[in-house]
C-alpha cells in the first residue's frame, strides 16, 4: 500500500514537472524576433555610450556598492 501511494505521488510530481522542463527548454530555443530587439537595444546603447550621452560607473564603484 505504501509503495502504491509513493508511486502515485511520483507520477503526480512528474506530471507537474513537465511544464517547467518545457519552459526551460523553450528558453534555449533561438527566437529571431527577440534577438532583433536585443540587437537594436544594444546598438542604441553603444551609440549613446560613444556619443557621451550615457552615464558610466567605474568598476571600483560597482564593487564598493555590492561587496
PDB file of N, CA, C and O in Angstrom:
ATOM      1  N   UNK A   1       0.821  -1.197   0.000  1.00  0.00           N
ATOM      2  CA  UNK A   1       0.000   0.000   0.000  1.00  0.00           C
ATOM      3  C   UNK A   1       0.865   1.262   0.000  1.00  0.00           C
ATOM      4  O   UNK A   1       0.579   2.209  -0.732  1.00  0.00           O
ATOM      5  N   UNK A   2       1.922   1.280   0.817  1.00  0.00           N
ATOM      6  CA  UNK A   2       2.804   2.450   0.878  1.00  0.00           C
ATOM      7  C   UNK A   2       3.506   2.646  -0.462  1.00  0.00           C
ATOM      8  O   UNK A   2       3.626   3.777  -0.934  1.00  0.00           O
ATOM      9  N   UNK A   3       3.967   1.573  -1.076  1.00  0.00           N
ATOM     10  CA  UNK A   3       4.652   1.669  -2.362  1.00  0.00           C
ATOM     11  C   UNK A   3       3.708   2.201  -3.430  1.00  0.00           C
ATOM     12  O   UNK A   3       4.121   2.996  -4.274  1.00  0.00           O
ATOM     13  N   UNK A   4       2.467   1.783  -3.410  1.00  0.00           N
ATOM     14  CA  UNK A   4       1.500   2.257  -4.396  1.00  0.00           C
ATOM     15  C   UNK A   4       1.289   3.768  -4.238  1.00  0.00           C
ATOM     16  O   UNK A   4       1.251   4.494  -5.232  1.00  0.00           O
ATOM     17  N   UNK A   5       1.152   4.244  -2.992  1.00  0.00           N
ATOM     18  CA  UNK A   5       0.965   5.680  -2.755  1.00  0.00           C
ATOM     19  C   UNK A   5       2.202   6.476  -3.169  1.00  0.00           C
ATOM     20  O   UNK A   5       2.084   7.570  -3.720  1.00  0.00           O
ATOM     21  N   UNK A   6       3.376   5.930  -2.906  1.00  0.00           N
ATOM     22  CA  UNK A   6       4.614   6.603  -3.305  1.00  0.00           C
ATOM     23  C   UNK A   6       4.679   6.708  -4.822  1.00  0.00           C
ATOM     24  O   UNK A   6       5.078   7.740  -5.363  1.00  0.00           O
ATOM     25  N   UNK A   7       4.286   5.637  -5.507  1.00  0.00           N
ATOM     26  CA  UNK A   7       4.280   5.656  -6.968  1.00  0.00           C
ATOM     27  C   UNK A   7       3.328   6.682  -7.521  1.00  0.00           C
ATOM     28  O   UNK A   7       3.643   7.353  -8.504  1.00  0.00           O
ATOM     29  N   UNK A   8       2.150   6.820  -6.901  1.00  0.00           N
ATOM     30  CA  UNK A   8       1.174   7.818  -7.343  1.00  0.00           C
ATOM     31  C   UNK A   8       1.716   9.233  -7.123  1.00  0.00           C
ATOM     32  O   UNK A   8       1.533  10.114  -7.964  1.00  0.00           O
ATOM     33  N   UNK A   9       2.381   9.438  -5.990  1.00  0.00           N
ATOM     34  CA  UNK A   9       2.975  10.746  -5.720  1.00  0.00           C
ATOM     35  C   UNK A   9       4.065  11.093  -6.716  1.00  0.00           C
ATOM     36  O   UNK A   9       4.170  12.239  -7.152  1.00  0.00           O
ATOM     37  N   UNK A  10       4.876  10.108  -7.079  1.00  0.00           N
ATOM     38  CA  UNK A  10       5.946  10.323  -8.054  1.00  0.00           C
ATOM     39  C   UNK A  10       5.367  10.649  -9.421  1.00  0.00           C
ATOM     40  O   UNK A  10       5.881  11.513 -10.131  1.00  0.00           O
ATOM     41  N   UNK A  11       4.288   9.948  -9.792  1.00  0.00           N
ATOM     42  CA  UNK A  11       3.652  10.213 -11.083  1.00  0.00           C
ATOM     43  C   UNK A  11       3.105  11.642 -11.110  1.00  0.00           C
ATOM     44  O   UNK A  11       3.277  12.350 -12.102  1.00  0.00           O
ATOM     45  N   UNK A  12       2.449  12.069 -10.032  1.00  0.00           N
ATOM     46  CA  UNK A  12       1.907  13.429  -9.972  1.00  0.00           C
ATOM     47  C   UNK A  12       3.035  14.458 -10.037  1.00  0.00           C
ATOM     48  O   UNK A  12       2.913  15.480 -10.712  1.00  0.00           O
ATOM     49  N   UNK A  13       4.129  14.183  -9.332  1.00  0.00           N
ATOM     50  CA  UNK A  13       5.277  15.083  -9.353  1.00  0.00           C
ATOM     51  C   UNK A  13       5.834  15.205 -10.769  1.00  0.00           C
ATOM     52  O   UNK A  13       6.136  16.305 -11.232  1.00  0.00           O
ATOM     53  N   UNK A  14       5.965  14.086 -11.444  1.00  0.00           N
ATOM     54  CA  UNK A  14       6.499  14.077 -12.804  1.00  0.00           C
ATOM     55  C   UNK A  14       5.595  14.839 -13.754  1.00  0.00           C
ATOM     56  O   UNK A  14       6.079  15.587 -14.603  1.00  0.00           O
ATOM     57  N   UNK A  15       4.294  14.660 -13.623  1.00  0.00           N
ATOM     58  CA  UNK A  15       3.359  15.374 -14.500  1.00  0.00           C
ATOM     59  C   UNK A  15       3.435  16.881 -14.266  1.00  0.00           C
ATOM     60  O   UNK A  15       3.330  17.662 -15.212  1.00  0.00           O
ATOM     61  N   UNK A  16       3.615  17.289 -13.019  1.00  0.00           N
ATOM     62  CA  UNK A  16       3.727  18.719 -12.715  1.00  0.00           C
ATOM     63  C   UNK A  16       5.067  19.288 -13.135  1.00  0.00           C
ATOM     64  O   UNK A  16       5.180  20.486 -13.393  1.00  0.00           O
ATOM     65  N   UNK A  17       6.071  18.455 -13.206  1.00  0.00           N
ATOM     66  CA  UNK A  17       7.405  18.907 -13.575  1.00  0.00           C
ATOM     67  C   UNK A  17       7.520  19.148 -15.078  1.00  0.00           C
ATOM     68  O   UNK A  17       8.286  20.009 -15.510  1.00  0.00           O
ATOM     69  N   UNK A  18       6.784  18.413 -15.856  1.00  0.00           N
ATOM     70  CA  UNK A  18       6.903  18.503 -17.310  1.00  0.00           C
ATOM     71  C   UNK A  18       6.730  19.913 -17.861  1.00  0.00           C
ATOM     72  O   UNK A  18       7.541  20.319 -18.693  1.00  0.00           O
ATOM     73  N   UNK A  19       5.718  20.693 -17.448  1.00  0.00           N
ATOM     74  CA  UNK A  19       5.604  22.063 -17.980  1.00  0.00           C
ATOM     75  C   UNK A  19       6.812  22.924 -17.626  1.00  0.00           C
ATOM     76  O   UNK A  19       7.236  23.759 -18.425  1.00  0.00           O
ATOM     77  N   UNK A  20       7.361  22.727 -16.440  1.00  0.00           N
ATOM     78  CA  UNK A  20       8.538  23.505 -16.046  1.00  0.00           C
ATOM     79  C   UNK A  20       9.724  23.157 -16.934  1.00  0.00           C
ATOM     80  O   UNK A  20      10.449  24.043 -17.385  1.00  0.00           O
ATOM     81  N   UNK A  21       9.918  21.881 -17.183  1.00  0.00           N
ATOM     82  CA  UNK A  21      11.022  21.473 -18.054  1.00  0.00           C
ATOM     83  C   UNK A  21      10.827  21.991 -19.465  1.00  0.00           C
ATOM     84  O   UNK A  21      11.791  22.388 -20.118  1.00  0.00           O
ATOM     85  N   UNK A  22       9.591  21.993 -19.944  1.00  0.00           N
ATOM     86  CA  UNK A  22       9.307  22.520 -21.278  1.00  0.00           C
ATOM     87  C   UNK A  22       9.641  24.011 -21.336  1.00  0.00           C
ATOM     88  O   UNK A  22      10.186  24.490 -22.331  1.00  0.00           O
ATOM     89  N   UNK A  23       9.316  24.735 -20.279  1.00  0.00           N
ATOM     90  CA  UNK A  23       9.612  26.169 -20.236  1.00  0.00           C
ATOM     91  C   UNK A  23      11.113  26.411 -20.322  1.00  0.00           C
ATOM     92  O   UNK A  23      11.558  27.283 -21.068  1.00  0.00           O
ATOM     93  N   UNK A  24      11.902  25.642 -19.559  1.00  0.00           N
ATOM     94  CA  UNK A  24      13.351  25.801 -19.620  1.00  0.00           C
ATOM     95  C   UNK A  24      13.893  25.446 -20.997  1.00  0.00           C
ATOM     96  O   UNK A  24      14.812  26.099 -21.491  1.00  0.00           O
ATOM     97  N   UNK A  25      13.331  24.415 -21.617  1.00  0.00           N
ATOM     98  CA  UNK A  25      13.772  24.038 -22.959  1.00  0.00           C
ATOM     99  C   UNK A  25      13.455  25.157 -23.952  1.00  0.00           C
ATOM    100  O   UNK A  25      14.239  25.422 -24.863  1.00  0.00           O
ATOM    101  N   UNK A  26      12.313  25.808 -23.776  1.00  0.00           N
ATOM    102  CA  UNK A  26      11.937  26.905 -24.667  1.00  0.00           C
ATOM    103  C   UNK A  26      12.914  28.075 -24.566  1.00  0.00           C
ATOM    104  O   UNK A  26      13.118  28.795 -25.543  1.00  0.00           O
ATOM    105  N   UNK A  27      13.518  28.270 -23.394  1.00  0.00           N
ATOM    106  CA  UNK A  27      14.468  29.361 -23.228  1.00  0.00           C
ATOM    107  C   UNK A  27      15.718  29.157 -24.074  1.00  0.00           C
ATOM    108  O   UNK A  27      16.387  30.125 -24.437  1.00  0.00           O
ATOM    109  N   UNK A  28      16.035  27.911 -24.388  1.00  0.00           N
ATOM    110  CA  UNK A  28      17.212  27.615 -25.203  1.00  0.00           C
ATOM    111  C   UNK A  28      16.925  27.686 -26.699  1.00  0.00           C
ATOM    112  O   UNK A  28      17.846  27.594 -27.511  1.00  0.00           O
ATOM    113  N   UNK A  29      15.673  27.845 -27.066  1.00  0.00           N
ATOM    114  CA  UNK A  29      15.302  27.891 -28.472  1.00  0.00           C
ATOM    115  C   UNK A  29      15.498  29.305 -28.999  1.00  0.00           C
ATOM    116  O   UNK A  29      14.920  30.246 -28.455  1.00  0.00           O
ATOM    117  N   UNK A  30      16.297  29.474 -30.039  1.00  0.00           N
ATOM    118  CA  UNK A  30      16.508  30.814 -30.592  1.00  0.00           C
ATOM    119  C   UNK A  30      15.197  31.437 -31.063  1.00  0.00           C
ATOM    120  O   UNK A  30      14.338  30.755 -31.622  1.00  0.00           O
ATOM    121  N   UNK A  31      15.057  32.725 -30.835  1.00  0.00           N
ATOM    122  CA  UNK A  31      13.877  33.457 -31.266  1.00  0.00           C
ATOM    123  C   UNK A  31      14.366  34.692 -32.018  1.00  0.00           C
ATOM    124  O   UNK A  31      14.811  35.657 -31.397  1.00  0.00           O
ATOM    125  N   UNK A  32      14.287  34.671 -33.344  1.00  0.00           N
ATOM    126  CA  UNK A  32      14.811  35.788 -34.145  1.00  0.00           C
ATOM    127  C   UNK A  32      14.192  37.140 -33.790  1.00  0.00           C
ATOM    128  O   UNK A  32      14.874  38.163 -33.846  1.00  0.00           O
ATOM    129  N   UNK A  33      12.923  37.156 -33.428  1.00  0.00           N
ATOM    130  CA  UNK A  33      12.262  38.422 -33.093  1.00  0.00           C
ATOM    131  C   UNK A  33      12.871  39.020 -31.824  1.00  0.00           C
ATOM    132  O   UNK A  33      13.160  40.215 -31.776  1.00  0.00           O
ATOM    133  N   UNK A  34      13.065  38.192 -30.803  1.00  0.00           N
ATOM    134  CA  UNK A  34      13.667  38.676 -29.557  1.00  0.00           C
ATOM    135  C   UNK A  34      15.127  39.051 -29.789  1.00  0.00           C
ATOM    136  O   UNK A  34      15.600  40.054 -29.254  1.00  0.00           O
ATOM    137  N   UNK A  35      15.845  38.258 -30.579  1.00  0.00           N
ATOM    138  CA  UNK A  35      17.231  38.575 -30.895  1.00  0.00           C
ATOM    139  C   UNK A  35      17.340  39.942 -31.567  1.00  0.00           C
ATOM    140  O   UNK A  35      18.254  40.711 -31.270  1.00  0.00           O
ATOM    141  N   UNK A  36      16.413  40.244 -32.468  1.00  0.00           N
ATOM    142  CA  UNK A  36      16.434  41.531 -33.167  1.00  0.00           C
ATOM    143  C   UNK A  36      16.184  42.683 -32.200  1.00  0.00           C
ATOM    144  O   UNK A  36      16.802  43.741 -32.318  1.00  0.00           O
ATOM    145  N   UNK A  37      15.286  42.482 -31.251  1.00  0.00           N
ATOM    146  CA  UNK A  37      15.001  43.522 -30.258  1.00  0.00           C
ATOM    147  C   UNK A  37      16.233  43.795 -29.413  1.00  0.00           C
ATOM    148  O   UNK A  37      16.589  44.950 -29.180  1.00  0.00           O
ATOM    149  N   UNK A  38      16.886  42.727 -28.951  1.00  0.00           N
ATOM    150  CA  UNK A  38      18.107  42.896 -28.142  1.00  0.00           C
ATOM    151  C   UNK A  38      19.224  43.542 -28.962  1.00  0.00           C
ATOM    152  O   UNK A  38      19.958  44.388 -28.452  1.00  0.00           O
ATOM    153  N   UNK A  39      19.353  43.149 -30.222  1.00  0.00           N
ATOM    154  CA  UNK A  39      20.393  43.724 -31.079  1.00  0.00           C
ATOM    155  C   UNK A  39      20.189  45.227 -31.222  1.00  0.00           C
ATOM    156  O   UNK A  39      21.143  46.000 -31.126  1.00  0.00           O
ATOM    157  N   UNK A  40      18.949  45.639 -31.450  1.00  0.00           N
ATOM    158  CA  UNK A  40      18.647  47.070 -31.602  1.00  0.00           C
ATOM    159  C   UNK A  40      18.934  47.825 -30.304  1.00  0.00           C
ATOM    160  O   UNK A  40      19.509  48.913 -30.331  1.00  0.00           O
ATOM    161  N   UNK A  41      18.538  47.253 -29.179  1.00  0.00           N
ATOM    162  CA  UNK A  41      18.781  47.909 -27.886  1.00  0.00           C
ATOM    163  C   UNK A  41      20.276  48.043 -27.629  1.00  0.00           C
ATOM    164  O   UNK A  41      20.736  49.086 -27.165  1.00  0.00           O
ATOM    165  N   UNK A  42      21.035  46.994 -27.926  1.00  0.00           N
ATOM    166  CA  UNK A  42      22.483  47.038 -27.708  1.00  0.00           C
ATOM    167  C   UNK A  42      23.139  48.088 -28.606  1.00  0.00           C
ATOM    168  O   UNK A  42      24.033  48.810 -28.166  1.00  0.00           O
ATOM    169  N   UNK A  43      22.697  48.172 -29.854  1.00  0.00           N
ATOM    170  CA  UNK A  43      23.263  49.164 -30.777  1.00  0.00           C
ATOM    171  C   UNK A  43      22.959  50.591 -30.311  1.00  0.00           C
ATOM    172  O   UNK A  43      23.812  51.475 -30.384  1.00  0.00           O
ATOM    173  N   UNK A  44      21.734  50.798 -29.834  1.00  0.00           N
ATOM    174  CA  UNK A  44      21.369  52.129 -29.335  1.00  0.00           C
ATOM    175  C   UNK A  44      22.219  52.506 -28.121  1.00  0.00           C
ATOM    176  O   UNK A  44      22.680  53.642 -28.009  1.00  0.00           O
ATOM    177  N   UNK A  45      22.419  51.566 -27.229  1.00  0.00           N
ATOM    178  CA  UNK A  45      23.236  51.838 -26.039  1.00  0.00           C
ATOM    179  C   UNK A  45      24.686  52.118 -26.420  1.00  0.00           C
ATOM    180  O   UNK A  45      25.312  53.027 -25.875  1.00  0.00           O
ATOM    181  N   UNK A  46      25.215  51.340 -27.353  1.00  0.00           N
ATOM    182  CA  UNK A  46      26.593  51.540 -27.792  1.00  0.00           C
ATOM    183  C   UNK A  46      26.759  52.930 -28.416  1.00  0.00           C
ATOM    184  O   UNK A  46      27.732  53.630 -28.135  1.00  0.00           O
ATOM    185  N   UNK A  47      25.814  53.319 -29.256  1.00  0.00           N
ATOM    186  CA  UNK A  47      25.878  54.637 -29.886  1.00  0.00           C
ATOM    187  C   UNK A  47      25.789  55.745 -28.837  1.00  0.00           C
ATOM    188  O   UNK A  47      26.506  56.743 -28.926  1.00  0.00           O
ATOM    189  N   UNK A  48      24.916  55.575 -27.845  1.00  0.00           N
ATOM    190  CA  UNK A  48      24.792  56.573 -26.778  1.00  0.00           C
ATOM    191  C   UNK A  48      26.080  56.650 -25.972  1.00  0.00           C
ATOM    192  O   UNK A  48      26.503  57.738 -25.581  1.00  0.00           O
ATOM    193  N   UNK A  49      26.707  55.507 -25.720  1.00  0.00           N
ATOM    194  CA  UNK A  49      27.983  55.488 -24.988  1.00  0.00           C
ATOM    195  C   UNK A  49      29.064  56.226 -25.772  1.00  0.00           C
ATOM    196  O   UNK A  49      29.784  57.062 -25.227  1.00  0.00           O
ATOM    197  N   UNK A  50      29.165  55.901 -27.069  1.00  0.00           N
ATOM    198  CA  UNK A  50      30.190  56.548 -27.904  1.00  0.00           C
ATOM    199  C   UNK A  50      29.967  58.056 -28.009  1.00  0.00           C
ATOM    200  O   UNK A  50      30.927  58.820 -28.109  1.00  0.00           O
ATOM    201  N   UNK A  51      28.707  58.483 -27.986  1.00  0.00           N
ATOM    202  CA  UNK A  51      28.390  59.905 -28.102  1.00  0.00           C
ATOM    203  C   UNK A  51      28.532  60.638 -26.766  1.00  0.00           C
ATOM    204  O   UNK A  51      28.420  61.863 -26.713  1.00  0.00           O
ATOM    205  N   UNK A  52      28.777  59.894 -25.699  1.00  0.00           N
ATOM    206  CA  UNK A  52      28.920  60.511 -24.387  1.00  0.00           C
ATOM    207  C   UNK A  52      27.592  60.823 -23.716  1.00  0.00           C
ATOM    208  O   UNK A  52      27.544  61.586 -22.751  1.00  0.00           O
ATOM    209  N   UNK A  53      26.521  60.239 -24.221  1.00  0.00           N
ATOM    210  CA  UNK A  53      25.188  60.502 -23.679  1.00  0.00           C
ATOM    211  C   UNK A  53      24.808  59.562 -22.543  1.00  0.00           C
ATOM    212  O   UNK A  53      23.747  59.710 -21.936  1.00  0.00           O
ATOM    213  N   UNK A  54      25.662  58.609 -22.259  1.00  0.00           N
ATOM    214  CA  UNK A  54      25.371  57.619 -21.221  1.00  0.00           C
ATOM    215  C   UNK A  54      26.262  57.850 -20.023  1.00  0.00           C
ATOM    216  O   UNK A  54      27.469  58.047 -20.164  1.00  0.00           O
ATOM    217  N   UNK A  55      25.668  57.827 -18.846  1.00  0.00           N
ATOM    218  CA  UNK A  55      26.457  57.947 -17.628  1.00  0.00           C
ATOM    219  C   UNK A  55      27.111  56.586 -17.370  1.00  0.00           C
ATOM    220  O   UNK A  55      26.444  55.553 -17.412  1.00  0.00           O
ATOM    221  N   UNK A  56      28.406  56.596 -17.106  1.00  0.00           N
ATOM    222  CA  UNK A  56      29.109  55.351 -16.813  1.00  0.00           C
ATOM    223  C   UNK A  56      29.473  55.290 -15.338  1.00  0.00           C
ATOM    224  O   UNK A  56      29.549  56.308 -14.650  1.00  0.00           O
ATOM    225  N   UNK A  57      29.695  54.070 -14.874  1.00  0.00           N
ATOM    226  CA  UNK A  57      30.076  53.834 -13.486  1.00  0.00           C
ATOM    227  C   UNK A  57      31.336  52.986 -13.506  1.00  0.00           C
ATOM    228  O   UNK A  57      31.410  51.990 -14.226  1.00  0.00           O
ATOM    229  N   UNK A  58      32.317  53.378 -12.722  1.00  0.00           N
ATOM    230  CA  UNK A  58      33.576  52.638 -12.705  1.00  0.00           C
ATOM    231  C   UNK A  58      33.404  51.273 -12.054  1.00  0.00           C
ATOM    232  O   UNK A  58      32.485  51.056 -11.265  1.00  0.00           O
ATOM    233  N   UNK A  59      34.289  50.373 -12.393  1.00  0.00           N
ATOM    234  CA  UNK A  59      34.312  49.035 -11.795  1.00  0.00           C
ATOM    235  C   UNK A  59      34.430  49.145 -10.279  1.00  0.00           C
ATOM    236  O   UNK A  59      33.732  48.446  -9.544  1.00  0.00           O
ATOM    237  N   UNK A  60      35.300  50.008  -9.823  1.00  0.00           N
ATOM    238  CA  UNK A  60      35.525  50.173  -8.400  1.00  0.00           C
ATOM    239  C   UNK A  60      34.249  50.616  -7.678  1.00  0.00           C
ATOM    240  O   UNK A  60      33.958  50.134  -6.583  1.00  0.00           O
ATOM    241  N   UNK A  61      33.496  51.522  -8.279  1.00  0.00           N
ATOM    242  CA  UNK A  61      32.253  51.991  -7.663  1.00  0.00           C
ATOM    243  C   UNK A  61      31.221  50.867  -7.562  1.00  0.00           C
ATOM    244  O   UNK A  61      30.502  50.757  -6.569  1.00  0.00           O
ATOM    245  N   UNK A  62      31.163  50.059  -8.577  1.00  0.00           N
ATOM    246  CA  UNK A  62      30.226  48.923  -8.560  1.00  0.00           C
ATOM    247  C   UNK A  62      30.633  47.937  -7.478  1.00  0.00           C
ATOM    248  O   UNK A  62      29.792  47.489  -6.698  1.00  0.00           O
ATOM    249  N   UNK A  63      31.912  47.595  -7.422  1.00  0.00           N
ATOM    250  CA  UNK A  63      32.392  46.634  -6.423  1.00  0.00           C
ATOM    251  C   UNK A  63      32.213  47.164  -5.014  1.00  0.00           C
ATOM    252  O   UNK A  63      31.874  46.404  -4.108  1.00  0.00           O
ATOM    253  N   UNK A  64      32.434  48.448  -4.815  1.00  0.00           N
ATOM    254  CA  UNK A  64      32.268  49.034  -3.493  1.00  0.00           C
ATOM    255  C   UNK A  64      30.807  48.941  -3.047  1.00  0.00           C
ATOM    256  O   UNK A  64      30.529  48.721  -1.868  1.00  0.00           O
ATOM    257  N   UNK A  65      29.893  49.105  -3.972  1.00  0.00           N
ATOM    258  CA  UNK A  65      28.478  49.075  -3.643  1.00  0.00           C
ATOM    259  C   UNK A  65      28.017  47.649  -3.280  1.00  0.00           C
ATOM    260  O   UNK A  65      27.204  47.478  -2.372  1.00  0.00           O
ATOM    261  N   UNK A  66      28.522  46.646  -3.972  1.00  0.00           N
ATOM    262  CA  UNK A  66      27.993  45.298  -3.813  1.00  0.00           C
ATOM    263  C   UNK A  66      28.863  44.350  -2.986  1.00  0.00           C
ATOM    264  O   UNK A  66      28.439  43.236  -2.680  1.00  0.00           O
ATOM    265  N   UNK A  67      30.050  44.769  -2.628  1.00  0.00           N
ATOM    266  CA  UNK A  67      30.897  43.872  -1.813  1.00  0.00           C
ATOM    267  C   UNK A  67      31.048  44.364  -0.405  1.00  0.00           C
ATOM    268  O   UNK A  67      31.725  43.728   0.402  1.00  0.00           O
TER     269      UNK A  67
END
